């Protein structure tokens, strides 16, 4: 999904995604096709056929999906505590000092 959103097209084909992935690593066309079919079955993509090509479109914007996935992570892993997630990130040093200052400012303004 990240790659499909990054391509910044309203519609993509398996070939579009395959060619982009191939720039980074070896991958089988059938692997890309299978993943996109799975994303279609799960409701993340919508598929239709034009000629011989299957055209795919994301069903929801990236921000909406990210918000949902993070909420699910917080609930399942951190018992619903977003504070616990933030503490975990800070303790592991996965947040830069610049980002920490930005977060502090957002908290103060919020």
DRENDRENDREN-204047 format. One record per residue: residue number from 1; residue in one letter; x, y, z of N, C-alpha, C, O in turn. Coordinates in Angstrom, 2 decimals. Layout:
BEGIN
+------+------+---------+---------+---------+---------+---------+---------+---------+---------+---------+---------+---------+---------+
! finu ! roba !    n_c1 !    n_c2 !    n_c3 !   ca_c1 !   ca_c2 !   ca_c3 !    c_c1 !    c_c2 !    c_c3 !    o_c1 !    o_c2 !    o_c3 !
+------+------+---------+---------+---------+---------+---------+---------+---------+---------+---------+---------+---------+---------+
!  NUM !    a !       X !       Y !       Z !       X !       Y !       Z !       X !       Y !       Z !       X !       Y !       Z !
...
+------+------+---------+---------+---------+---------+---------+---------+---------+---------+---------+---------+---------+---------+
//
This chain:
BEGIN
+------+------+---------+---------+---------+---------+---------+---------+---------+---------+---------+---------+---------+---------+
! finu ! roba !    n_c1 !    n_c2 !    n_c3 !   ca_c1 !   ca_c2 !   ca_c3 !    c_c1 !    c_c2 !    c_c3 !    o_c1 !    o_c2 !    o_c3 !
+------+------+---------+---------+---------+---------+---------+---------+---------+---------+---------+---------+---------+---------+
!    1 !    x !    0.83 !   -1.18 !    0.00 !    0.00 !    0.00 !    0.00 !    0.87 !    1.25 !    0.00 !    0.56 !    2.22 !   -0.68 !
!    2 !    x !    1.99 !    1.21 !    0.77 !    2.85 !    2.40 !    0.82 !    3.34 !    2.76 !   -0.57 !    3.37 !    3.93 !   -0.94 !
!    3 !    x !    3.72 !    1.76 !   -1.34 !    4.23 !    2.02 !   -2.67 !    3.11 !    2.56 !   -3.57 !    3.34 !    3.48 !   -4.35 !
!    4 !    x !    1.93 !    2.00 !   -3.47 !    0.81 !    2.47 !   -4.30 !    0.51 !    3.92 !   -3.97 !    0.31 !    4.73 !   -4.88 !
!    5 !    x !    0.46 !    4.27 !   -2.69 !    0.23 !    5.67 !   -2.32 !    1.38 !    6.55 !   -2.78 !    1.16 !    7.68 !   -3.23 !
!    6 !    x !    2.62 !    6.05 !   -2.68 !    3.79 !    6.84 !   -3.06 !    3.81 !    7.10 !   -4.57 !    4.32 !    8.14 !   -5.00 !
!    7 !    x !    3.29 !    6.19 !   -5.37 !    3.23 !    6.41 !   -6.81 !    2.35 !    7.62 !   -7.15 !    2.48 !    8.20 !   -8.23 !
!    8 !    x !    1.46 !    7.97 !   -6.22 !    0.62 !    9.16 !   -6.33 !   -0.20 !    9.18 !   -7.63 !   -0.31 !   10.21 !   -8.31 !
!    9 !    x !   -0.75 !    8.03 !   -7.94 !   -1.66 !    7.91 !   -9.08 !   -3.02 !    7.49 !   -8.54 !   -3.11 !    6.82 !   -7.52 !
!   10 !    x !   -4.05 !    7.89 !   -9.22 !   -5.39 !    7.46 !   -8.78 !   -5.59 !    5.97 !   -9.04 !   -6.28 !    5.29 !   -8.28 !
!   11 !    x !   -4.98 !    5.48 !  -10.11 !   -5.14 !    4.08 !  -10.50 !   -3.79 !    3.50 !  -10.86 !   -2.95 !    4.19 !  -11.44 !
!   12 !    x !   -3.58 !    2.23 !  -10.52 !   -2.33 !    1.55 !  -10.86 !   -2.63 !    0.15 !  -11.38 !   -3.71 !   -0.40 !  -11.14 !
!   13 !    x !   -1.68 !   -0.38 !  -12.09 !   -1.76 !   -1.77 !  -12.54 !   -0.70 !   -2.57 !  -11.77 !    0.17 !   -2.00 !  -11.12 !
!   14 !    x !   -0.80 !   -3.87 !  -11.87 !    0.23 !   -4.73 !  -11.28 !    1.58 !   -4.38 !  -11.91 !    2.60 !   -4.35 !  -11.22 !
!   15 !    x !    1.58 !   -4.12 !  -13.20 !    2.82 !   -3.77 !  -13.91 !    3.45 !   -2.50 !  -13.32 !    4.66 !   -2.45 !  -13.14 !
!   16 !    x !    2.63 !   -1.47 !  -13.03 !    3.15 !   -0.24 !  -12.42 !    3.89 !   -0.53 !  -11.12 !    5.01 !   -0.07 !  -10.90 !
!   17 !    x !    3.26 !   -1.31 !  -10.27 !    3.84 !   -1.63 !   -8.96 !    5.07 !   -2.52 !   -9.13 !    6.09 !   -2.31 !   -8.48 !
!   18 !    x !    4.96 !   -3.51 !   -9.99 !    6.08 !   -4.42 !  -10.25 !    7.30 !   -3.66 !  -10.74 !    8.41 !   -3.87 !  -10.23 !
!   19 !    x !    7.13 !   -2.77 !  -11.71 !    8.26 !   -2.01 !  -12.27 !    8.92 !   -1.14 !  -11.20 !   10.14 !   -1.01 !  -11.17 !
!   20 !    x !    8.12 !   -0.54 !  -10.34 !    8.67 !    0.30 !   -9.26 !    9.45 !   -0.56 !   -8.26 !   10.54 !   -0.18 !   -7.84 !
!   21 !    x !    8.90 !   -1.69 !   -7.88 !    9.60 !   -2.58 !   -6.94 !   10.88 !   -3.14 !   -7.54 !   11.88 !   -3.31 !   -6.84 !
!   22 !    x !   10.85 !   -3.42 !   -8.82 !   12.01 !   -4.00 !   -9.50 !   13.21 !   -3.06 !   -9.50 !   14.35 !   -3.52 !   -9.64 !
!   23 !    x !   12.97 !   -1.77 !   -9.34 !   14.08 !   -0.82 !   -9.25 !   14.88 !   -1.02 !   -7.97 !   16.05 !   -0.66 !   -7.91 !
!   24 !    x !   14.24 !   -1.60 !   -6.95 !   14.87 !   -1.76 !   -5.65 !   15.38 !   -3.17 !   -5.37 !   16.37 !   -3.36 !   -4.67 !
!   25 !    x !   14.68 !   -4.18 !   -5.93 !   15.06 !   -5.56 !   -5.63 !   14.44 !   -6.50 !   -6.65 !   13.54 !   -6.14 !   -7.40 !
!   26 !    x !   14.96 !   -7.73 !   -6.64 !   14.38 !   -8.76 !   -7.52 !   13.08 !   -9.23 !   -6.90 !   13.02 !   -9.52 !   -5.71 !
!   27 !    x !   12.06 !   -9.31 !   -7.70 !   10.76 !   -9.78 !   -7.23 !   10.01 !  -10.37 !   -8.41 !   10.14 !   -9.90 !   -9.54 !
!   28 !    x !    9.23 !  -11.38 !   -8.14 !    8.45 !  -12.01 !   -9.20 !    7.16 !  -11.23 !   -9.44 !    6.51 !  -10.76 !   -8.50 !
!   29 !    x !    6.80 !  -11.09 !  -10.70 !    5.56 !  -10.41 !  -11.08 !    4.38 !  -11.07 !  -10.39 !    3.45 !  -10.39 !   -9.94 !
!   30 !    x !    4.40 !  -12.40 !  -10.30 !    3.29 !  -13.12 !   -9.68 !    3.17 !  -12.82 !   -8.19 !    2.08 !  -12.86 !   -7.63 !
!   31 !    x !    4.30 !  -12.52 !   -7.53 !    4.25 !  -12.14 !   -6.11 !    3.52 !  -10.81 !   -5.94 !    2.70 !  -10.66 !   -5.04 !
!   32 !    x !    3.83 !   -9.86 !   -6.82 !    3.16 !   -8.56 !   -6.76 !    1.67 !   -8.73 !   -7.05 !    0.82 !   -8.16 !   -6.37 !
!   33 !    x !    1.37 !   -9.54 !   -8.07 !   -0.03 !   -9.77 !   -8.44 !   -0.78 !  -10.41 !   -7.26 !   -1.90 !  -10.00 !   -6.96 !
!   34 !    x !   -0.19 !  -11.39 !   -6.63 !   -0.84 !  -12.06 !   -5.50 !   -1.08 !  -11.12 !   -4.33 !   -2.14 !  -11.17 !   -3.70 !
!   35 !    x !   -0.11 !  -10.27 !   -4.04 !   -0.26 !   -9.31 !   -2.95 !   -1.37 !   -8.32 !   -3.25 !   -2.18 !   -8.00 !   -2.38 !
!   36 !    x !   -1.42 !   -7.84 !   -4.49 !   -2.47 !   -6.88 !   -4.86 !   -3.84 !   -7.54 !   -4.85 !   -4.82 !   -6.90 !   -4.47 !
!   37 !    x !   -3.93 !   -8.79 !   -5.24 !   -5.21 !   -9.51 !   -5.17 !   -5.64 !   -9.66 !   -3.71 !   -6.82 !   -9.53 !   -3.39 !
!   38 !    x !   -4.69 !   -9.95 !   -2.85 !   -4.99 !  -10.08 !   -1.42 !   -5.48 !   -8.74 !   -0.85 !   -6.44 !   -8.72 !   -0.08 !
!   39 !    x !   -4.83 !   -7.64 !   -1.22 !   -5.26 !   -6.32 !   -0.76 !   -6.66 !   -5.99 !   -1.28 !   -7.43 !   -5.30 !   -0.61 !
!   40 !    x !   -6.98 !   -6.47 !   -2.47 !   -8.33 !   -6.30 !   -3.02 !   -9.34 !   -7.09 !   -2.19 !  -10.40 !   -6.57 !   -1.83 !
!   41 !    x !   -9.03 !   -8.34 !   -1.88 !   -9.93 !   -9.17 !   -1.08 !  -10.15 !   -8.59 !    0.31 !  -11.25 !   -8.68 !    0.86 !
!   42 !    x !   -9.11 !   -7.98 !    0.87 !   -9.20 !   -7.40 !    2.21 !   -9.86 !   -6.03 !    2.22 !  -10.10 !   -5.45 !    3.28 !
!   43 !    x !  -10.15 !   -5.49 !    1.03 !  -10.85 !   -4.22 !    0.95 !   -9.96 !   -2.99 !    0.92 !  -10.48 !   -1.87 !    0.99 !
!   44 !    x !   -8.64 !   -3.16 !    0.81 !   -7.75 !   -2.00 !    0.74 !   -7.65 !   -1.44 !   -0.68 !   -7.39 !   -0.25 !   -0.87 !
!   45 !    x !   -7.87 !   -2.31 !   -1.66 !   -7.88 !   -1.90 !   -3.06 !   -9.20 !   -2.32 !   -3.70 !   -9.86 !   -3.25 !   -3.25 !
!   46 !    x !   -9.56 !   -1.59 !   -4.76 !  -10.73 !   -1.98 !   -5.56 !  -10.19 !   -2.28 !   -6.96 !   -9.35 !   -1.54 !   -7.47 !
!   47 !    x !  -10.66 !   -3.36 !   -7.57 !  -10.11 !   -3.83 !   -8.84 !  -11.20 !   -3.91 !   -9.90 !  -12.34 !   -4.27 !   -9.61 !
!   48 !    x !  -10.84 !   -3.57 !  -11.12 !  -11.70 !   -3.81 !  -12.27 !  -10.80 !   -4.07 !  -13.48 !   -9.59 !   -3.84 !  -13.44 !
!   49 !    x !  -11.41 !   -4.55 !  -14.54 !  -10.64 !   -4.95 !  -15.71 !  -10.89 !   -3.97 !  -16.85 !  -12.03 !   -3.60 !  -17.14 !
!   50 !    x !   -9.80 !   -3.56 !  -17.49 !   -9.86 !   -2.76 !  -18.71 !   -8.99 !   -3.47 !  -19.74 !   -7.77 !   -3.49 !  -19.62 !
!   51 !    x !   -9.62 !   -4.04 !  -20.74 !   -8.88 !   -4.84 !  -21.70 !   -8.31 !   -6.06 !  -21.00 !   -9.05 !   -6.81 !  -20.36 !
!   52 !    x !   -7.00 !   -6.25 !  -21.11 !   -6.36 !   -7.38 !  -20.44 !   -5.83 !   -7.02 !  -19.06 !   -5.47 !   -7.90 !  -18.28 !
!   53 !    x !   -5.77 !   -5.72 !  -18.76 !   -5.15 !   -5.28 !  -17.50 !   -6.19 !   -5.13 !  -16.39 !   -7.32 !   -4.70 !  -16.62 !
!   54 !    x !   -5.77 !   -5.49 !  -15.19 !   -6.57 !   -5.20 !  -14.01 !   -6.09 !   -3.86 !  -13.46 !   -4.89 !   -3.65 !  -13.27 !
!   55 !    x !   -7.03 !   -2.99 !  -13.20 !   -6.73 !   -1.66 !  -12.67 !   -7.12 !   -1.66 !  -11.20 !   -8.18 !   -2.16 !  -10.82 !
!   56 !    x !   -6.26 !   -1.09 !  -10.37 !   -6.49 !   -1.05 !   -8.93 !   -6.52 !    0.40 !   -8.46 !   -5.83 !    1.26 !   -8.99 !
!   57 !    x !   -7.35 !    0.64 !   -7.45 !   -7.43 !    1.96 !   -6.83 !   -7.57 !    1.75 !   -5.32 !   -8.34 !    0.90 !   -4.88 !
!   58 !    x !   -6.82 !    2.53 !   -4.52 !   -6.99 !    2.43 !   -3.07 !   -8.43 !    2.79 !   -2.69 !   -9.01 !    3.71 !   -3.26 !
!   59 !    x !   -8.98 !    2.08 !   -1.72 !  -10.36 !    2.36 !   -1.30 !  -10.43 !    3.48 !   -0.28 !  -11.48 !    4.09 !   -0.10 !
!   60 !    x !   -9.30 !    3.75 !    0.39 !   -9.28 !    4.81 !    1.41 !   -7.97 !    5.56 !    1.34 !   -6.96 !    5.00 !    0.91 !
!   61 !    x !   -7.98 !    6.81 !    1.75 !   -6.73 !    7.57 !    1.74 !   -5.71 !    7.03 !    2.75 !   -6.08 !    6.42 !    3.75 !
!   62 !    x !   -4.45 !    7.27 !    2.47 !   -3.36 !    6.79 !    3.31 !   -3.53 !    7.22 !    4.77 !   -3.41 !    6.39 !    5.67 !
!   63 !    x !   -3.83 !    8.49 !    5.02 !   -3.95 !    8.99 !    6.39 !   -5.00 !    8.23 !    7.19 !   -4.81 !    7.95 !    8.38 !
!   64 !    x !   -6.09 !    7.90 !    6.55 !   -7.16 !    7.18 !    7.23 !   -6.71 !    5.77 !    7.62 !   -6.98 !    5.32 !    8.74 !
!   65 !    x !   -6.03 !    5.09 !    6.72 !   -5.55 !    3.73 !    7.00 !   -4.48 !    3.75 !    8.09 !   -4.49 !    2.91 !    8.99 !
!   66 !    x !   -3.55 !    4.71 !    8.00 !   -2.50 !    4.81 !    9.02 !   -3.12 !    5.05 !   10.39 !   -2.72 !    4.42 !   11.37 !
!   67 !    x !   -4.08 !    5.96 !   10.47 !   -4.75 !    6.26 !   11.74 !   -5.39 !    4.99 !   12.32 !   -5.29 !    4.73 !   13.52 !
!   68 !    x !   -6.04 !    4.21 !   11.47 !   -6.70 !    2.98 !   11.91 !   -5.69 !    1.93 !   12.38 !   -5.89 !    1.27 !   13.40 !
!   69 !    x !   -4.60 !    1.78 !   11.64 !   -3.58 !    0.79 !   11.99 !   -2.90 !    1.16 !   13.30 !   -2.66 !    0.30 !   14.14 !
!   70 !    x !   -2.58 !    2.45 !   13.48 !   -1.94 !    2.89 !   14.72 !   -2.89 !    2.70 !   15.89 !   -2.47 !    2.25 !   16.96 !
!   71 !    x !   -4.16 !    3.03 !   15.71 !   -5.14 !    2.85 !   16.79 !   -5.23 !    1.37 !   17.18 !   -5.32 !    1.05 !   18.36 !
!   72 !    x !   -5.20 !    0.49 !   16.19 !   -5.25 !   -0.94 !   16.45 !   -3.98 !   -1.39 !   17.20 !   -4.06 !   -2.18 !   18.14 !
!   73 !    x !   -2.83 !   -0.89 !   16.78 !   -1.56 !   -1.21 !   17.45 !   -1.60 !   -0.75 !   18.91 !   -1.24 !   -1.51 !   19.81 !
!   74 !    x !   -2.03 !    0.47 !   19.14 !   -2.09 !    1.00 !   20.50 !   -3.02 !    0.14 !   21.35 !   -2.70 !   -0.17 !   22.51 !
!   75 !    x !   -4.13 !   -0.24 !   20.80 !   -5.10 !   -1.04 !   21.56 !   -4.54 !   -2.43 !   21.87 !   -4.59 !   -2.88 !   23.01 !
!   76 !    x !   -4.02 !   -3.11 !   20.86 !   -3.60 !   -4.50 !   21.04 !   -2.28 !   -4.64 !   21.78 !   -2.14 !   -5.54 !   22.61 !
!   77 !    x !   -1.31 !   -3.76 !   21.51 !    0.02 !   -3.93 !   22.07 !    0.22 !   -3.12 !   23.35 !    0.91 !   -3.55 !   24.27 !
!   78 !    x !   -0.40 !   -1.94 !   23.40 !   -0.16 !   -1.04 !   24.53 !   -1.41 !   -0.85 !   25.39 !   -1.50 !    0.12 !   26.14 !
!   79 !    x !   -2.35 !   -1.77 !   25.28 !   -3.55 !   -1.73 !   26.14 !   -4.35 !   -0.46 !   26.02 !   -4.99 !   -0.04 !   26.99 !
!   80 !    x !   -4.32 !    0.17 !   24.85 !   -5.10 !    1.38 !   24.63 !   -4.40 !    2.65 !   25.07 !   -4.97 !    3.74 !   24.98 !
!   81 !    x !   -3.16 !    2.54 !   25.54 !   -2.44 !    3.70 !   26.06 !   -1.47 !    4.27 !   25.01 !   -0.41 !    3.69 !   24.75 !
!   82 !    x !   -1.85 !    5.39 !   24.41 !   -0.94 !    6.03 !   23.45 !    0.29 !    6.57 !   24.16 !    1.36 !    6.69 !   23.57 !
!   83 !    x !    0.13 !    6.90 !   25.46 !    1.28 !    7.36 !   26.24 !    2.34 !    6.25 !   26.34 !    3.53 !    6.52 !   26.25 !
!   84 !    x !    1.89 !    5.02 !   26.52 !    2.82 !    3.89 !   26.60 !    3.57 !    3.72 !   25.28 !    4.76 !    3.41 !   25.28 !
!   85 !    x !    2.89 !    3.93 !   24.17 !    3.55 !    3.86 !   22.86 !    4.61 !    4.95 !   22.76 !    5.74 !    4.68 !   22.36 !
!   86 !    x !    4.26 !    6.17 !   23.12 !    5.22 !    7.28 !   23.03 !    6.42 !    7.04 !   23.94 !    7.56 !    7.28 !   23.54 !
!   87 !    x !    6.18 !    6.56 !   25.16 !    7.29 !    6.26 !   26.07 !    8.21 !    5.19 !   25.49 !    9.43 !    5.27 !   25.59 !
!   88 !    x !    7.60 !    4.18 !   24.91 !    8.38 !    3.11 !   24.28 !    9.28 !    3.68 !   23.19 !   10.46 !    3.34 !   23.13 !
!   89 !    x !    8.75 !    4.54 !   22.34 !    9.54 !    5.12 !   21.25 !   10.66 !    6.00 !   21.79 !   11.79 !    5.94 !   21.30 !
!   90 !    x !   10.35 !    6.80 !   22.79 !   11.36 !    7.68 !   23.36 !   12.47 !    6.86 !   24.04 !   13.65 !    7.15 !   23.87 !
!   91 !    x !   12.08 !    5.86 !   24.80 !   13.06 !    5.03 !   25.52 !   13.98 !    4.28 !   24.56 !   15.14 !    4.04 !   24.87 !
!   92 !    x !   13.46 !    3.91 !   23.41 !   14.28 !    3.18 !   22.44 !   15.06 !    4.13 !   21.54 !   15.79 !    3.69 !   20.65 !
!   93 !    x !   14.91 !    5.41 !   21.76 !   15.62 !    6.44 !   20.98 !   15.22 !    6.44 !   19.51 !   16.02 !    6.80 !   18.65 !
!   94 !    x !   14.00 !    6.04 !   19.22 !   13.51 !    6.05 !   17.85 !   12.96 !    7.42 !   17.45 !   12.51 !    7.61 !   16.32 !
!   95 !    x !   13.00 !    8.38 !   18.37 !   12.49 !    9.72 !   18.10 !   13.65 !   10.70 !   18.24 !   14.32 !   10.72 !   19.27 !
!   96 !    x !   13.88 !   11.51 !   17.21 !   14.99 !   12.47 !   17.27 !   14.66 !   13.59 !   18.25 !   13.50 !   13.82 !   18.60 !
!   97 !    x !   15.68 !   14.27 !   18.68 !   15.48 !   15.38 !   19.61 !   14.65 !   16.49 !   18.97 !   13.85 !   17.14 !   19.64 !
!   98 !    x !   14.84 !   16.70 !   17.68 !   14.04 !   17.72 !   16.97 !   12.57 !   17.33 !   17.02 !   11.71 !   18.17 !   17.30 !
!   99 !    x !   12.27 !   16.06 !   16.74 !   10.87 !   15.59 !   16.76 !   10.30 !   15.65 !   18.17 !    9.12 !   15.96 !   18.36 !
!  100 !    x !   11.13 !   15.35 !   19.17 !   10.66 !   15.45 !   20.55 !   10.27 !   16.88 !   20.89 !    9.26 !   17.11 !   21.55 !
!  101 !    x !   11.07 !   17.85 !   20.45 !   10.73 !   19.25 !   20.69 !    9.44 !   19.62 !   19.97 !    8.61 !   20.35 !   20.52 !
!  102 !    x !    9.27 !   19.13 !   18.75 !    8.04 !   19.40 !   18.00 !    6.83 !   18.80 !   18.74 !    5.78 !   19.44 !   18.83 !
!  103 !    x !    6.99 !   17.59 !   19.26 !    5.91 !   16.96 !   20.02 !    5.59 !   17.75 !   21.28 !    4.42 !   17.95 !   21.62 !
!  104 !    x !    6.62 !   18.19 !   21.98 !    6.40 !   19.00 !   23.20 !    5.62 !   20.27 !   22.86 !    4.71 !   20.67 !   23.60 !
!  105 !    x !    5.98 !   20.89 !   21.75 !    5.29 !   22.11 !   21.34 !    3.83 !   21.81 !   20.99 !    2.93 !   22.57 !   21.36 !
!  106 !    x !    3.59 !   20.71 !   20.29 !    2.22 !   20.32 !   19.94 !    1.40 !   20.06 !   21.19 !    0.23 !   20.43 !   21.26 !
!  107 !    x !    2.01 !   19.40 !   22.19 !    1.32 !   19.10 !   23.43 !    0.97 !   20.40 !   24.17 !   -0.13 !   20.55 !   24.71 !
!  108 !    x !    1.91 !   21.33 !   24.19 !    1.67 !   22.60 !   24.86 !    0.57 !   23.40 !   24.18 !   -0.23 !   24.06 !   24.84 !
!  109 !    x !    0.53 !   23.35 !   22.85 !   -0.47 !   24.11 !   22.09 !   -1.83 !   23.42 !   22.10 !   -2.86 !   24.08 !   21.99 !
!  110 !    x !   -1.80 !   22.09 !   22.24 !   -3.02 !   21.29 !   22.12 !   -3.91 !   21.42 !   23.29 !   -4.97 !   20.80 !   23.33 !
+------+------+---------+---------+---------+---------+---------+---------+---------+---------+---------+---------+---------+---------+
//
